[in-house]
Amino acid sequence: MSDQQLRKEAHDLDVTVWVGKKGVDAVVEETADQLDDAKLVKVKFLRAARGGSTTDELAAELADAVDAELVETRGNTAVLH
């Protein structure tokens, strides 16, 4: 499946993982569980999580931690596959 098709599917998805001040480590297990059940997971990075990092950096870190592909980031939201 192409990234373009995945992005199109992700467009209508609701955010199901929120990353807050506890950071990426706090949501690794939850994100991995959701990826087991669903093809795509939409993650929102709250301001408290970002600190000095960009959403792109945090999304890449989370994707690595759960062995997923980062499909896209848009604003403070990322889609993992």
N, CA, C and O of each residue as an XYZ file, in Angstrom:
324
protein
N       0.842     -1.190      0.000
C       0.000      0.000      0.000
C       0.883      1.247      0.000
O       1.842      1.329      0.768
N       0.570      2.196     -0.839
C       1.421      3.384     -0.947
C       1.172      4.347      0.211
O       0.125      4.318      0.858
N       2.164      5.198      0.450
C       2.021      6.224      1.493
C       0.831      7.127      1.193
O       0.127      7.569      2.100
N       0.617      7.396     -0.099
C      -0.496      8.272     -0.476
C      -1.833      7.644     -0.070
O      -2.713      8.331      0.450
N      -1.983      6.338     -0.308
C      -3.211      5.653      0.087
C      -3.363      5.652      1.616
O      -4.457      5.857      2.142
N      -2.252      5.418      2.312
C      -2.292      5.420      3.776
C      -2.677      6.790      4.312
O      -3.472      6.899      5.245
N      -2.107      7.844      3.715
C      -2.438      9.210      4.154
C      -3.917      9.501      3.948
O      -4.557     10.145      4.780
N      -4.457      9.014      2.816
C      -5.873      9.230      2.522
C      -6.740      8.534      3.577
O      -7.705      9.118      4.070
N      -6.398      7.296      3.920
C      -7.133      6.577      4.961
C      -7.013      7.259      6.310
O      -7.980      7.324      7.069
N      -5.824      7.768      6.608
C      -5.552      8.385      7.910
C      -6.333      9.679      8.097
O      -6.608     10.086      9.226
N      -6.684     10.317      7.008
C      -7.348     11.615      7.070
C      -8.587     11.580      7.954
O      -8.836     12.520      8.708
N      -9.372     10.498      7.867
C     -10.622     10.416      8.622
C     -10.481      9.757      9.987
O     -11.456      9.634     10.730
N      -9.272      9.337     10.312
C      -9.050      8.688     11.606
C      -9.123      9.690     12.745
O      -8.754     10.855     12.597
N      -9.607      9.211     13.886
C      -9.544     10.014     15.107
C      -8.207      9.767     15.795
O      -7.616      8.696     15.661
N      -7.742     10.765     16.527
C      -6.538     10.597     17.336
C      -6.862      9.617     18.453
O      -7.870      9.767     19.144
N      -5.999      8.599     18.634
C      -6.248      7.615     19.694
C      -5.100      7.549     20.697
O      -5.208      6.865     21.715
N      -3.996      8.256     20.417
C      -2.876      8.306     21.358
C      -2.479      9.770     21.523
O      -2.273     10.486     20.544
N      -2.376     10.197     22.775
C      -1.929     11.559     23.073
C      -0.615     11.480     23.831
O      -0.500     10.755     24.820
N       0.370     12.226     23.365
C       1.665     12.270     24.043
C       1.732     13.584     24.815
O       1.651     14.666     24.233
N       1.881     13.473     26.128
C       1.914     14.655     26.983
C       3.268     14.843     27.619
O       4.295     14.471     27.052
N       3.260     15.431     28.813
C       4.527     15.807     29.444
C       5.394     14.610     29.837
O       6.594     14.769     30.062
N       4.808     13.420     29.923
C       5.611     12.230     30.248
C       6.378     11.725     29.029
O       7.238     10.852     29.142
N       6.061     12.275     27.877
C       6.845     11.985     26.681
C       6.488     10.690     25.973
O       5.533      9.997     26.324
N       7.288     10.392     24.970
C       7.077      9.247     24.090
C       7.107      7.926     24.856
O       6.299      7.036     24.591
N       8.037      7.797     25.805
C       8.180      6.533     26.539
C       6.874      6.091     27.201
O       6.606      4.896     27.329
N       6.080      7.050     27.612
C       4.845      6.743     28.342
C       3.769      6.121     27.454
O       2.827      5.512     27.962
N       3.897      6.267     26.138
C       2.839      5.765     25.241
C       3.309      4.649     24.316
O       2.555      4.214     23.446
N       4.538      4.180     24.490
C       5.075      3.142     23.597
C       4.208      1.885     23.635
O       3.821      1.362     22.590
N       3.906      1.408     24.827
C       3.144      0.161     24.952
C       1.739      0.313     24.367
O       1.271     -0.554     23.628
N       1.079      1.404     24.698
C      -0.277      1.656     24.186
C      -0.269      1.749     22.656
O      -1.136      1.183     21.990
N       0.703      2.458     22.114
C       0.792      2.610     20.662
C       1.031      1.263     19.993
O       0.414      0.956     18.972
N       1.917      0.466     20.560
C       2.205     -0.861     20.008
C       0.948     -1.730     20.022
O       0.666     -2.433     19.051
N       0.193     -1.681     21.123
C      -1.047     -2.454     21.222
C      -2.048     -2.026     20.147
O      -2.692     -2.863     19.513
N      -2.166     -0.719     19.955
C      -3.113     -0.224     18.954
C      -2.683     -0.615     17.543
O      -3.525     -0.926     16.700
N      -1.380     -0.600     17.285
C      -0.891     -0.997     15.967
C      -1.120     -2.487     15.711
O      -1.257     -2.907     14.562
N      -1.161     -3.281     16.777
C      -1.486     -4.706     16.625
C      -2.925     -4.880     16.144
O      -3.234     -5.809     15.399
N      -3.801     -3.970     16.581
C      -5.233     -4.082     16.277
C      -5.655     -3.298     15.045
O      -6.662     -3.626     14.417
N      -4.907     -2.278     14.696
C      -5.306     -1.399     13.593
C      -4.126     -1.162     12.657
O      -2.963     -1.233     13.053
N      -4.461     -0.884     11.421
C      -3.415     -0.655     10.423
C      -2.729      0.695     10.646
O      -1.522      0.838     10.454
N      -3.523      1.665     11.051
C      -3.009      3.030     11.242
C      -3.377      3.535     12.629
O      -4.455      3.247     13.149
N      -2.453      4.297     13.218
C      -2.720      4.932     14.510
C      -2.343      6.406     14.396
O      -1.254      6.752     13.937
N      -3.263      7.262     14.822
C      -3.018      8.707     14.778
C      -2.630      9.172     16.179
O      -3.317      8.883     17.158
N      -1.519      9.896     16.252
C      -0.941     10.329     17.523
C      -0.868     11.848     17.557
O      -0.425     12.481     16.599
N      -1.305     12.421     18.663
C      -1.236     13.873     18.842
C      -0.161     14.189     19.880
O      -0.149     13.617     20.970
N       0.730     15.094     19.532
C       1.793     15.520     20.449
C       1.398     16.857     21.063
O       1.389     17.887     20.388
N       1.072     16.826     22.349
C       0.665     18.036     23.055
C       1.873     18.938     23.300
O       3.017     18.485     23.264
N       1.609     20.193     23.544
C       2.696     21.158     23.729
C       3.665     20.722     24.818
O       4.876     20.906     24.691
N       3.129     20.143     25.893
C       3.971     19.716     27.019
C       4.970     18.641     26.594
O       6.050     18.542     27.177
N       4.630     17.847     25.603
C       5.517     16.770     25.145
C       6.648     17.319     24.288
O       7.745     16.762     24.256
N       6.374     18.405     23.601
C       7.321     18.871     22.596
C       8.577     19.489     23.193
O       9.677     19.238     22.701
N       8.438     20.282     24.231
C       9.624     20.900     24.820
C      10.506     21.497     23.738
O      10.074     22.390     23.009
N      11.737     21.014     23.627
C      12.639     21.526     22.599
C      12.655     20.687     21.338
O      13.453     20.946     20.438
N      11.795     19.694     21.256
C      11.776     18.800     20.095
C      10.671     19.188     19.128
O       9.687     19.822     19.510
N      10.846     18.800     17.875
C       9.790     19.021     16.900
C       8.867     17.811     16.883
O       9.235     16.731     17.344
N       7.688     17.998     16.359
C       6.754     16.880     16.214
C       7.384     15.788     15.355
O       7.232     14.601     15.643
N       8.090     16.190     14.301
C       8.746     15.206     13.420
C       9.731     14.334     14.195
O       9.769     13.117     14.015
N      10.528     14.965     15.058
C      11.520     14.219     15.843
C      10.841     13.245     16.805
O      11.246     12.088     16.920
N       9.805     13.726     17.492
C       9.090     12.881     18.445
C       8.377     11.737     17.735
O       8.375     10.605     18.220
N       7.775     12.028     16.594
C       7.060     10.998     15.839
C       8.026      9.926     15.353
O       7.707      8.738     15.393
N       9.199     10.335     14.898
C      10.211      9.378     14.436
C      10.686      8.519     15.603
O      10.899      7.316     15.453
N      10.850      9.145     16.763
C      11.277      8.420     17.965
C      10.236      7.368     18.365
O      10.585      6.238     18.706
N       8.961      7.751     18.319
C       7.888      6.818     18.668
C       7.795      5.695     17.631
O       7.615      4.531     17.989
N       7.917      6.040     16.365
C       7.861      5.021     15.306
C       8.976      3.995     15.497
O       8.750      2.792     15.358
N      10.167      4.469     15.811
C      11.295      3.560     16.069
C      11.006      2.662     17.271
O      11.278      1.462     17.242
N      10.454      3.255     18.320
C      10.218      2.517     19.569
C       9.208      1.387     19.385
O       9.288      0.367     20.070
N       8.264      1.561     18.467
C       7.239      0.527     18.257
C       7.448     -0.219     16.942
O       6.600     -1.007     16.522
N       8.586      0.038     16.298
C       8.934     -0.632     15.049
C       7.850     -0.428     13.986
O       7.401     -1.372     13.337
N       7.450      0.830     13.831
C       6.407      1.178     12.868
C       6.953      2.141     11.831
O       8.034      2.708     11.992
N       6.191      2.316     10.770
C       6.546      3.290      9.738
C       5.818      4.589     10.050
O       4.630      4.585     10.375
N       6.539      5.700      9.949
C       5.920      7.017     10.101
C       5.357      7.401      8.739
O       6.113      7.647      7.798
N       4.045      7.451      8.633
C       3.405      7.742      7.353
C       3.463      9.236      7.058
O       3.827      9.643      5.955
N       3.104     10.047      8.047
C       3.170     11.500      7.858
C       3.052     12.218      9.192
O       2.556     11.670     10.176
N       3.519     13.451      9.197
C       3.218     14.353     10.308
C       2.551     15.570      9.693
O       2.902     16.023      8.603
N       1.583     16.077     10.428
C       0.899     17.286      9.974
C       0.565     18.077     11.219
O      -0.185     17.611     12.077
N       1.118     19.266     11.317
C       0.929     20.043     12.539
C       1.547     19.298     13.705
O       2.729     18.958     13.667
N       0.766     19.042     14.735
C       1.264     18.322     15.909
C       0.739     16.892     15.966
O       0.696     16.274     17.030
N       0.342     16.378     14.806
C      -0.238     15.044     14.714
C       0.609     14.195     13.773
O       1.126     14.680     12.767
N       0.741     12.919     14.121
C       1.491     11.976     13.285
C       0.632     10.749     13.043
O      -0.246     10.413     13.837
N       0.909     10.085     11.919
C       0.228      8.831     11.610
C       1.288      7.742     11.497
O       2.261      7.881     10.757
N       1.087      6.653     12.243
C       1.994      5.515     12.216
C       1.303      4.322     11.573
O       0.088      4.144     11.665
N       2.135      3.506     10.912
C       1.623      2.308     10.233
C       2.481      1.126     10.625
O       2.235      0.007     10.172
